[in-house]
Amino acid sequence: MSNPVPAAEGTPPSVAPPTWSPDQGPCRRAPVAAEGFVAQDRALTADVVIVGTGPGGAAAARVLAQAGARVILLEEGPPKARFARNQASAMRHHMQEGGAMVAQGNAYTPIAAGRGVGGGTLINSAIAWRCPDHVLDDWTKLLGTDRFSPAAMKPVYDFLWSYLGIWPTRTDISGGNNDLVVRGVRALGLEGGYLERATPGCSGCGVCYYGCPSLGKASMDLNFLPEAVDAGARIVADCRVEGFLVEGDRVVGVTGRHHDPDTGAAGGRVTVRAGKVLVCAGGVGTPRLLHASGLAERLGPAVGEGLHVHPGNAVLGLCDSPVEMWKGATQGAYFHVPEDPGILPHTFSAPPEVCLGTMGAVGPETKTALAELPNLCGMVVMISDKGHGRVRAHADGRADIRYDFDPNDLERIRLGMRWVARVLLAGGARELFMPVHGTGRYTDPDRLYDALAGKTARDYTMYAAHPMSTCRMGNDPATSVIRPDGRAHALEGLYLADSSIFPTSLGVNPSLTTMAVATVLARGIAGGA
């Protein structure tokens, strides 16, 4: 195979064939080998440097490395998963800004985003959705190309389903909470059931959001990234990218610095010169980096604009017998709301300490809450949002996020919560409550719905983990950052390939679509697009 991506002078790349084929079943490899913190400065060269090793960066790296390009990936987080069974460890090691990112606006909304070699796939629930056809149809019209049409994307998704080992949650590891939800969904005759998940070796331990102790989840460190490294790619972790090398109207590399993963102490500086720079730092991380580095000024007014987050709120139920919602597959069941396909409830899975906090118990109430804890069930309502948000960077480089809820989105969350109440009661709950200020406990879904009337966004306990659409694809540099082939409008040599480039909100969990879109764009880059 000839190398379609120009190599650095004097260093022709090696060529490695693919190491996986469909007849082998899901691709499950040993965790990828990555370099970590070093104290010395160093200068590197590559054909392509990729910022970020999550679903976008990993998928692109595999395609480009196997096409013969010399690829270097830079990752802010640690070189291997730092698994521990507690929320504090996951936040410290595997969440951007220690899990403390909050969007300000007409409500305060925590925004979760992953870090580490594998990115958000290390700590997500591995829910697998294809982008709905109607969304891809909208993209086709907006972009004026069929590159992302349903027909064009189907074989890419088919590959991912086979490659990652995606299938519905198995009943032997589903757990009581998912089973209760499925009972309710079936009793009401709704469209839904057990969710498809990228967990070919799942043991049902229920701690996906901490990491996967059994290596049963198809996180990027077990598939795309090992194959990229086999094809010659190099991963440099514990390295926070801080700036870009620009010559005239072309981006020719990046600069960064190592930071000790335990102490935060600064280490050696890293400079990578490359023919192409591909930023895949996520819906918050990419625009934050572009603003913090000053490059956003040259890329136009759309950098950081148009944030969507798929916000949601939970409904909890109390049952007569133990459910132990922290056991079994995390978020393994769902249903569609008949009136609105943009509302997607799915099971709420959380460790006991998070469940206790969600109950809002303080003082003497904590004793009662502890007794009720094993009998809790729950779901979270997620919506394809119409709210308005943006991402900038504070002077110290941290993300500056603003998000304002659309009033109609609150009504849609309220509608979804009533449907969740119906499902939980039909599945076996006897009483319902929700983390919304000024509400109580209910046995009637309509009374729960009425209790939400007049509530503002600040009354809810909103949460969001799907930031996207902040550096959109498009044809107009005034409203988009990159072209439909991934190239930046304003600067040559710069590409983006993560959830930040989605032209609209998806309405479903974005991880698989991030991989699919990055795969399509990387094939174009490898082919000389």
C-alpha positions as CSV (number, residue, x, y, z in Angstrom):
1,M,0.0,0.0,0.0
2,S,1.4,3.4,-0.9
3,N,1.3,6.1,1.7
4,P,-1.4,8.7,0.8
5,V,-0.4,11.0,3.7
6,P,2.8,12.9,3.1
7,A,5.6,11.7,5.3
8,A,8.2,13.9,7.0
9,E,11.3,14.4,4.8
10,G,13.7,11.5,5.0
11,T,11.5,9.2,7.1
12,P,9.3,7.0,5.0
13,P,6.6,5.4,7.1
14,S,6.3,1.6,7.5
15,V,3.1,-0.1,6.3
16,A,1.2,-2.5,8.4
17,P,-1.9,-4.5,7.3
18,P,-5.0,-4.6,9.4
19,T,-4.8,-7.0,12.3
20,W,-8.6,-7.7,12.7
21,S,-11.2,-9.4,10.5
22,P,-14.9,-10.0,11.2
23,D,-14.5,-13.8,11.4
24,Q,-12.5,-13.2,14.6
25,G,-15.4,-11.8,16.5
26,P,-15.1,-8.5,18.5
27,C,-11.7,-7.0,18.6
28,R,-10.4,-7.3,22.2
29,R,-6.8,-6.7,22.8
30,A,-4.5,-6.3,25.8
31,P,-4.5,-2.6,27.0
32,V,-2.5,-0.5,24.7
33,A,1.1,0.5,25.6
34,A,1.5,4.3,26.0
35,E,4.3,6.5,27.1
36,G,3.7,8.6,30.3
37,F,5.3,11.5,32.2
38,V,8.9,12.5,31.4
39,A,10.8,15.4,32.9
40,Q,12.9,16.2,29.7
41,D,11.9,18.4,26.8
42,R,11.6,16.6,23.5
43,A,10.8,17.4,19.9
44,L,9.0,14.9,17.7
45,T,7.9,14.7,14.0
46,A,5.0,12.9,12.4
47,D,2.8,12.8,9.4
48,V,-0.2,13.3,11.6
49,V,-0.4,14.4,15.2
50,I,-3.7,13.7,17.0
51,V,-4.8,15.6,20.1
52,G,-6.9,13.2,22.2
53,T,-7.3,9.4,22.4
54,G,-11.1,9.1,22.9
55,P,-13.5,7.8,20.3
56,G,-12.7,10.3,17.7
57,G,-8.9,10.3,18.0
58,A,-8.7,6.5,18.4
59,A,-10.8,5.7,15.4
60,A,-9.0,8.2,13.2
61,A,-5.6,6.9,14.4
62,R,-6.4,3.4,13.4
63,V,-7.4,4.4,9.9
64,L,-4.5,6.7,9.3
65,A,-1.8,4.4,10.8
66,Q,-3.0,1.4,8.8
67,A,-3.0,3.6,5.7
68,G,0.8,4.1,6.3
69,A,1.0,7.5,8.0
70,R,3.3,8.0,11.0
71,V,0.9,9.0,13.7
72,I,1.5,10.5,17.2
73,L,-1.3,10.8,19.6
74,L,-1.1,13.2,22.6
75,E,-3.3,12.6,25.6
76,E,-3.7,14.8,28.7
77,G,-4.7,11.9,30.9
78,P,-2.8,8.9,32.3
79,P,-1.2,6.3,30.0
80,K,-3.3,3.5,31.5
81,A,-6.6,3.1,33.3
82,R,-6.3,4.1,37.0
83,F,-9.3,1.9,38.1
84,A,-10.5,2.1,41.7
85,R,-14.0,1.5,43.0
86,N,-14.8,5.1,44.1
87,Q,-16.0,8.2,42.4
88,A,-13.2,10.4,43.7
89,S,-10.5,8.3,41.8
90,A,-12.5,8.4,38.6
91,M,-13.0,12.1,38.8
92,R,-9.3,12.8,39.6
93,H,-7.7,10.6,37.0
94,H,-10.3,10.2,34.2
95,M,-12.5,13.2,34.1
96,Q,-11.5,16.5,32.5
97,E,-10.8,19.2,35.2
98,G,-11.3,16.6,37.9
99,G,-15.0,16.3,37.1
100,A,-15.6,19.9,38.3
101,M,-16.8,21.4,35.0
102,V,-20.0,23.3,35.4
103,A,-22.0,25.2,32.8
104,Q,-23.4,28.5,34.1
105,G,-26.5,30.1,32.8
106,N,-30.2,30.0,33.8
107,A,-29.1,26.9,35.8
108,Y,-25.9,25.3,37.0
109,T,-25.3,22.1,35.0
110,P,-22.4,19.8,35.7
111,I,-20.7,18.7,32.4
112,A,-18.8,15.4,32.4
113,A,-16.0,14.6,29.9
114,G,-13.4,11.9,30.0
115,R,-9.6,11.8,29.8
116,G,-6.9,9.1,29.8
117,V,-5.8,6.8,27.0
118,G,-9.2,5.8,25.7
119,G,-10.9,9.1,26.7
120,G,-14.6,9.0,27.7
121,T,-14.9,5.3,26.7
122,L,-12.9,4.4,29.9
123,I,-15.7,5.6,32.1
124,N,-18.9,5.7,30.1
125,S,-21.7,3.1,30.2
126,A,-20.9,1.9,26.7
127,I,-24.4,2.6,25.4
128,A,-24.4,2.1,21.6
129,W,-26.8,4.0,19.4
130,R,-26.6,4.7,15.7
131,C,-27.4,8.3,14.8
132,P,-31.1,8.5,13.8
133,D,-31.7,8.6,10.1
134,H,-33.7,11.8,10.4
135,V,-30.7,13.5,12.0
136,L,-28.3,12.2,9.2
137,D,-30.9,13.4,6.6
138,D,-30.7,16.9,8.2
139,W,-26.9,16.8,8.1
140,T,-27.0,15.8,4.4
141,K,-29.2,18.9,3.6
142,L,-27.1,21.2,5.8
143,L,-23.8,20.1,4.5
144,G,-24.8,19.6,0.8
145,T,-23.1,16.2,0.6
146,D,-24.1,12.6,1.1
147,R,-20.9,11.8,3.0
148,F,-22.9,11.3,6.2
149,S,-26.2,10.1,4.7
150,P,-28.0,7.1,6.3
151,A,-26.9,4.9,3.3
152,A,-23.3,6.1,3.5
153,M,-23.1,5.6,7.3
154,K,-24.7,2.2,7.5
155,P,-21.7,0.2,6.5
156,V,-19.5,2.2,8.9
157,Y,-21.9,1.5,11.8
158,D,-22.2,-2.2,10.7
159,F,-18.4,-2.4,11.0
160,L,-18.4,-0.8,14.5
161,W,-21.1,-3.2,15.7
162,S,-19.0,-6.2,14.6
163,Y,-15.7,-4.8,15.6
164,L,-16.7,-3.7,19.1
165,G,-19.0,-6.6,19.8
166,I,-22.2,-4.6,20.3
167,W,-25.4,-6.5,21.3
168,P,-28.4,-6.0,23.7
169,T,-27.7,-6.3,27.4
170,R,-27.8,-10.0,28.5
171,T,-30.4,-11.0,31.1
172,D,-27.8,-12.9,33.1
173,I,-25.9,-9.7,33.9
174,S,-28.7,-7.1,33.5
175,G,-29.4,-6.6,37.2
176,G,-32.6,-5.7,39.0
177,N,-33.0,-2.1,37.9
178,N,-32.8,-2.8,34.2
179,D,-35.1,-5.8,34.6
180,L,-37.7,-3.7,36.4
181,V,-37.6,-1.1,33.7
182,V,-38.0,-3.7,30.9
183,R,-41.0,-5.2,32.8
184,G,-42.6,-1.7,32.9
185,V,-41.9,-1.0,29.3
186,R,-43.4,-4.3,28.2
187,A,-46.5,-3.9,30.5
188,L,-47.2,-0.5,28.9
189,G,-46.5,-1.7,25.3
190,L,-43.9,0.9,24.7
191,E,-41.0,0.7,22.2
192,G,-37.9,-0.1,24.2
193,G,-36.3,-2.9,26.2
194,Y,-32.7,-3.9,26.9
195,L,-30.1,-1.4,25.4
196,E,-27.4,-2.4,23.0
197,R,-24.0,-1.8,24.6
198,A,-20.3,-2.1,23.5
199,T,-19.5,-4.6,26.3
200,P,-18.6,-8.0,24.7
201,G,-17.1,-9.3,28.0
202,C,-19.4,-7.6,30.5
203,S,-19.7,-9.4,33.9
204,G,-22.4,-7.1,35.2
205,C,-20.3,-5.6,38.0
206,G,-22.0,-2.3,37.6
207,V,-19.1,0.1,37.8
208,C,-18.6,1.2,34.2
209,Y,-18.4,4.9,35.3
210,Y,-15.2,4.1,37.4
211,G,-13.6,2.0,34.7
212,C,-13.9,-1.7,33.8
213,P,-12.1,-4.1,36.1
214,S,-12.9,-7.1,33.9
215,L,-11.7,-5.5,30.6
216,G,-15.2,-6.5,29.3
217,K,-16.0,-3.0,27.9
218,A,-14.9,-2.1,24.4
219,S,-13.0,1.0,25.5
220,M,-10.6,2.5,22.9
221,D,-7.5,1.2,24.8
222,L,-8.5,-2.4,24.0
223,N,-9.2,-2.1,20.2
224,F,-8.6,0.9,18.0
225,L,-5.6,2.1,19.9
226,P,-3.7,-1.2,20.1
227,E,-4.3,-1.7,16.3
228,A,-3.0,1.8,15.6
229,V,0.1,1.2,17.7
230,D,0.7,-2.1,15.9
231,A,0.6,-0.1,12.6
232,G,3.3,2.2,14.0
233,A,1.4,4.9,15.9
234,R,2.9,6.3,19.1
235,I,0.9,7.5,22.1
236,V,2.3,10.1,24.5
237,A,0.2,10.5,27.6
238,D,0.3,12.8,30.6
239,C,0.8,15.5,28.0
240,R,-1.4,18.6,28.0
241,V,-1.4,20.3,24.6
242,E,-1.2,24.1,25.1
243,G,-0.6,25.6,21.7
244,F,-0.2,25.3,17.9
245,L,2.7,25.8,15.5
246,V,1.5,28.1,12.7
247,E,3.4,29.1,9.6
248,G,1.5,31.6,7.5
249,D,-1.9,30.1,6.9
250,R,-0.9,26.6,7.8
251,V,-0.9,24.7,11.2
252,V,2.3,22.6,11.2
253,G,2.3,21.1,14.7
254,V,1.4,21.4,18.4
255,T,3.2,22.3,21.7
256,G,2.4,20.8,25.1
257,R,3.8,19.9,28.4
258,H,4.0,16.8,30.5
259,H,2.3,16.9,34.0
260,D,2.8,14.4,36.7
261,P,-0.5,12.5,37.1
262,D,-0.3,12.3,40.8
263,T,1.2,15.7,41.9
264,G,0.4,17.8,38.8
265,A,4.0,19.0,38.7
266,A,5.1,20.3,35.3
267,G,7.6,18.1,33.4
268,G,9.2,18.3,30.0
269,R,7.8,20.3,27.1
270,V,6.7,18.4,24.0
271,T,6.8,19.8,20.5
272,V,5.4,17.8,17.6
273,R,5.8,19.0,14.0
274,A,3.4,17.3,11.5
275,G,2.0,17.6,8.1
276,K,-1.5,17.4,9.5
277,V,-2.9,18.3,12.9
278,L,-6.1,16.5,14.0
279,V,-7.8,17.8,17.2
280,C,-10.1,15.3,18.9
281,A,-10.3,16.6,22.4
282,G,-14.1,16.5,22.7
283,G,-17.1,18.9,22.7
284,V,-15.6,20.9,25.5
285,G,-11.9,20.1,25.2
286,T,-11.5,21.1,21.5
287,P,-13.0,24.6,21.7
288,R,-11.4,25.2,25.1
289,L,-8.0,24.4,23.5
290,L,-8.6,26.5,20.4
291,H,-9.5,29.5,22.6
292,A,-6.8,29.0,25.2
293,S,-4.1,28.8,22.5
294,G,-5.4,31.9,20.7
295,L,-6.0,29.9,17.5
296,A,-9.8,30.6,17.7
297,E,-9.2,34.2,16.7
298,R,-8.0,32.9,13.3
299,L,-10.7,30.3,12.9
300,G,-13.7,32.6,13.0
301,P,-16.7,33.4,15.2
302,A,-18.1,29.8,15.3
303,V,-15.4,28.3,17.6
304,G,-17.2,27.3,20.9
305,E,-20.6,28.3,19.7
306,G,-23.7,26.1,19.6
307,L,-23.1,23.8,22.6
308,H,-25.6,21.0,23.0
309,V,-25.4,18.7,26.1
310,H,-28.3,16.3,26.2
311,P,-29.4,17.5,29.7
312,G,-31.5,15.3,31.9
313,N,-33.0,14.7,35.3
314,A,-33.8,11.5,37.2
315,V,-36.9,9.9,38.6
316,L,-36.4,7.4,41.4
317,G,-38.8,4.7,42.7
318,L,-39.1,2.8,45.9
319,C,-39.9,-0.9,45.7
320,D,-41.0,-3.4,48.3
321,S,-38.0,-5.7,47.7
322,P,-34.3,-5.0,47.1
323,V,-33.2,-3.9,43.6
324,E,-29.7,-2.7,44.3
325,M,-29.5,-0.5,41.3
326,W,-25.7,-0.3,41.4
327,K,-25.5,-4.0,40.5
328,G,-25.7,-5.3,37.0
329,A,-25.1,-3.7,33.6
330,T,-25.0,0.1,33.9
331,Q,-27.8,1.8,32.0
332,G,-29.0,-1.3,30.2
333,A,-32.6,-0.5,29.5
334,Y,-34.6,2.3,27.7
335,F,-37.8,3.3,26.0
336,H,-39.0,5.8,23.5
337,V,-41.5,8.5,24.5
338,P,-44.4,8.1,22.1
339,E,-45.1,11.9,21.7
340,D,-41.5,13.0,21.2
341,P,-38.6,10.9,19.7
342,G,-36.2,13.5,21.0
343,I,-36.8,12.3,24.6
344,L,-34.8,9.2,25.5
345,P,-35.2,7.8,29.1
346,H,-32.8,5.1,30.2
347,T,-31.9,3.5,33.4
348,F,-30.2,5.5,36.1
349,S,-27.2,3.6,37.5
350,A,-25.1,5.0,40.2
351,P,-23.1,3.8,43.3
352,P,-24.7,3.9,46.7
353,E,-23.1,7.2,47.7
354,V,-24.4,8.9,44.6
355,C,-27.8,7.5,45.1
356,L,-27.8,8.7,48.7
357,G,-26.9,12.2,47.5
358,T,-29.6,12.2,44.9
359,M,-32.2,11.4,47.6
360,G,-31.3,14.7,49.3
361,A,-31.3,13.2,52.8
362,V,-29.6,15.2,55.6
363,G,-29.5,14.8,59.3
364,P,-31.9,12.3,60.8
365,E,-33.4,11.7,57.4
366,T,-30.2,9.9,56.4
367,K,-31.1,6.9,58.6
368,T,-34.3,6.4,56.6
369,A,-32.6,6.9,53.3
370,L,-30.0,4.3,54.1
371,A,-32.7,1.8,54.9
372,E,-34.4,2.6,51.6
373,L,-31.3,2.6,49.5
374,P,-31.3,-1.1,48.5
375,N,-34.9,-0.8,47.3
376,L,-34.4,2.1,44.9
377,C,-34.9,1.9,41.2
378,G,-34.6,4.7,38.7
379,M,-34.3,6.2,35.3
380,V,-32.9,9.4,33.8
381,V,-34.6,11.5,31.1
382,M,-32.3,12.7,28.4
383,I,-33.4,15.0,25.7
384,S,-32.1,16.2,22.3
385,D,-31.9,19.8,23.4
386,K,-32.6,23.1,21.8
387,G,-30.9,25.2,24.4
388,H,-28.1,27.7,23.7
389,G,-24.5,27.3,25.0
390,R,-20.9,28.1,24.3
391,V,-17.4,27.2,25.4
392,R,-14.5,29.5,25.9
393,A,-11.4,29.4,28.1
394,H,-10.5,31.1,31.4
395,A,-7.2,32.8,31.7
396,D,-5.7,29.7,33.4
397,G,-6.9,27.5,30.5
398,R,-9.9,25.9,32.3
399,A,-13.1,25.6,30.3
400,D,-15.5,28.6,30.6
401,I,-18.9,27.1,29.8
402,R,-22.3,28.7,29.5
403,Y,-25.6,27.0,28.8
404,D,-29.1,28.4,28.9
405,F,-32.1,26.0,28.8
406,D,-34.8,26.5,26.3
407,P,-38.2,26.7,28.1
408,N,-39.6,24.1,25.8
409,D,-36.8,21.7,26.7
410,L,-37.9,21.9,30.4
411,E,-41.4,20.9,29.4
412,R,-40.1,18.0,27.4
413,I,-38.0,16.8,30.4
414,R,-41.2,17.2,32.5
415,L,-43.1,15.1,29.9
416,G,-40.4,12.4,29.9
417,M,-40.4,12.3,33.7
418,R,-44.2,11.5,33.7
419,W,-43.6,8.6,31.3
420,V,-40.7,7.4,33.5
421,A,-43.1,7.4,36.5
422,R,-45.5,5.3,34.6
423,V,-42.9,2.8,33.6
424,L,-41.4,2.5,37.1
425,L,-44.8,1.9,38.6
426,A,-45.7,-0.6,36.0
427,G,-42.4,-2.4,36.6
428,G,-42.8,-2.8,40.4
429,A,-42.1,0.6,42.2
430,R,-44.7,1.6,44.7
431,E,-43.7,5.2,45.3
432,L,-41.8,7.9,43.3
433,F,-39.7,10.9,44.0
434,M,-37.3,13.1,42.1
435,P,-34.3,15.4,42.8
436,V,-36.3,18.6,42.1
437,H,-36.6,21.4,44.6
438,G,-40.0,21.6,46.4
439,T,-41.3,18.2,45.3
440,G,-42.4,15.2,47.5
441,R,-43.3,11.6,47.0
442,Y,-46.0,10.4,44.6
443,T,-47.9,7.3,43.6
444,D,-49.6,8.9,40.6
445,P,-47.6,10.0,37.5
446,D,-50.0,12.8,36.8
447,R,-49.6,14.3,40.3
448,L,-45.8,14.0,39.8
449,Y,-46.2,15.8,36.5
450,D,-48.4,18.6,38.0
451,A,-45.8,19.1,40.8
452,L,-43.3,20.1,38.2
453,A,-45.5,22.9,36.8
454,G,-43.8,26.3,37.2
455,K,-40.4,24.9,38.1
456,T,-37.4,26.6,36.6
457,A,-34.2,25.0,35.4
458,R,-32.6,25.9,38.7
459,D,-35.1,23.7,40.6
460,Y,-34.0,20.6,38.8
461,T,-30.8,18.6,39.5
462,M,-29.6,18.6,35.9
463,Y,-26.7,16.6,34.6
464,A,-25.1,16.3,31.2
465,A,-22.4,14.1,29.8
466,H,-22.7,14.6,26.0
467,P,-21.2,18.0,25.1
468,M,-21.2,18.5,21.3
469,S,-21.6,20.8,18.3
470,T,-19.2,23.5,19.5
471,C,-17.0,23.5,16.4
472,R,-19.5,22.5,13.7
473,M,-19.1,21.2,10.2
474,G,-20.6,23.4,7.6
475,N,-20.0,25.4,4.4
476,D,-20.2,28.9,5.9
477,P,-17.1,30.0,7.9
478,A,-19.4,32.4,9.8
479,T,-21.4,29.6,11.3
480,S,-19.0,26.6,11.2
481,V,-15.3,25.9,11.9
482,I,-14.6,23.0,9.5
483,R,-15.6,21.9,6.1
484,P,-17.6,18.6,5.6
485,D,-14.3,16.8,5.0
486,G,-12.9,17.8,8.4
487,R,-10.6,20.6,7.2
488,A,-10.7,24.0,9.0
489,H,-12.1,26.8,6.9
490,A,-9.4,29.4,7.8
491,L,-6.2,27.4,8.2
492,E,-4.6,24.6,6.2
493,G,-3.3,21.5,7.9
494,L,-5.8,21.6,10.7
495,Y,-8.6,19.0,11.1
496,L,-11.2,18.2,13.7
497,A,-12.9,14.9,14.3
498,D,-14.9,14.6,17.5
499,S,-18.3,15.4,18.9
500,S,-17.6,19.1,18.6
501,I,-18.1,19.0,14.9
502,F,-21.7,17.6,14.8
503,P,-23.9,20.1,12.9
504,T,-26.9,19.4,15.3
505,S,-27.8,17.6,18.5
506,L,-27.9,13.9,18.1
507,G,-30.6,12.9,20.6
508,V,-28.8,9.7,21.4
509,N,-25.5,8.9,23.1
510,P,-22.7,10.2,20.8
511,S,-19.8,7.8,21.3
512,L,-20.5,5.5,18.4
513,T,-21.4,8.4,16.1
514,T,-18.1,10.1,17.0
515,M,-16.2,6.9,16.0
516,A,-18.2,6.6,12.8
517,V,-17.7,10.2,11.7
518,A,-14.0,10.2,12.7
519,T,-13.6,7.0,10.6
520,V,-15.2,8.6,7.6
521,L,-13.1,11.7,7.9
522,A,-9.9,9.8,8.5
523,R,-10.5,7.7,5.3
524,G,-10.8,11.0,3.4
525,I,-7.6,12.4,4.9
526,A,-5.8,9.1,4.1
527,G,-7.1,9.4,0.5
528,G,-6.0,12.9,0.1
529,A,-9.2,14.8,0.7
